[in-house]
Amino acid sequence: MTSKSPGPWTIKRMARDGSGVTIFGEDDRLVGTFKASILHGDARKNIRLVLAVPDLLAACETALTVIERPGASYKDTKQAVRQLEYAIAKARGEG
């Protein structure tokens, strides 16, 4: 498995002809170049979802840790729920 580029991820280049976008991580490491084939139709939704991946992964990892820990505190559970809500809202373009 390859290591992931730390978030947040941002669009740093967009093709002038609209053929795609290039996304970089916080450390300026290339995350990926996405061609127009994923950008048509619901392009903004697709890009929002891709940009939310680091937050979604972190929220899922936190939630899993809390769920698997016997006797997790209310505070830890509430924090995991808030992190999930934030990541989902970001992916939906609500945050």
Beta strands, then each sheet from edge to edge (+ up, - down):
strand 1: 10-14
strand 2: 20-24
strand 3: 30-35
sheet 1: 1+ 2- 3+
end
